[in-house]
Amino acid sequence: MADNPFTLCASPGYVARFGEPTTIEDLAAHRCIKLHAMDTWPFTREGETHRVRISGPLSASTVDAVRAACIAGVGIAMLTYWDVNKQIGGGELQRIVLADVKPLEIGIWAVFPTRTQMPARVRAFIDALRDRLLAGTDTGPMRTTK
């Protein structure tokens, strides 16, 4: 339905105090905020996936808690585009781009058994959901598929 890539981000205050990592190895020297469900952060380099074990002062069970801590300057977070696009657009957070790797790109999918006999209400729901997901994505490129 749409792309939702992982995004590294930090508050401008954090970057002013601690600097910005430029490579995957630099992350070890930074304070990273971990989501309980993600013991490692996924990156890609030349088509291969690399997972980096991170550590830091805070681990939280919800995206909202990780985002709030990141905005407060606690550390660097890896969240999905839709988790942070408004805060990046508003200047509360800034993207961190590493020179040697890219965060893993993931997507949001609607899975159904067949397209040939899909009820009109299911197609309408999928179309409405896709439109909702894409609303407000003007702070970065998004691809969609039908």
Secondary structure as UniProt FT lines:
FT   STRAND          2..3
FT   STRAND          6..10
FT   HELIX           12..18
FT   HELIX           25..29
FT   STRAND          32..35
FT   TURN            36..37
FT   STRAND          40..45
FT   TURN            46..47
FT   STRAND          48..53
FT   STRAND          58..60
FT   HELIX           63..71
FT   TURN            72..73
FT   STRAND          76..80
FT   HELIX           81..89
FT   TURN            90..91
FT   STRAND          94..95
FT   STRAND          102..103
FT   STRAND          107..108
FT   TURN            116..117
FT   HELIX           120..134
FT   TURN            135..136
FT   TURN            138..139
//
